[in-house]
């Protein structure tokens, strides 16, 4: 996906929403029996569990508008292409009729 102003704006909104979100942090994973730091997989799970509700809230708030805008743009583009095709066909028909009239007059 290209970085359009809309994508940049959406990213900024997500970043702002995440920074403003006030969810309690999950309890930190305990060290293993040897006192070693938690594994990378445990850290990944911890981070995922911490940000998942924030991302879900952002999606719930923003996705409907994003989808609606995308659908409206697609419908508008499709309608414009259809109108353009119809106008082209009418111009061709009219040109053929004019050519036929010109041939009849000669």
Secondary structure, 3 states (H helix, E strand, C coil): CCCCHHHHHHHHHHHHHHHHCCCCCCCCCCCCCCCCCCCHHHHHHHHHHHHHHHHHHHHHHHHHHHHHHHHHHHHHHHHHHHHHHHHHHHHHHHHHHHHHHHHHHC
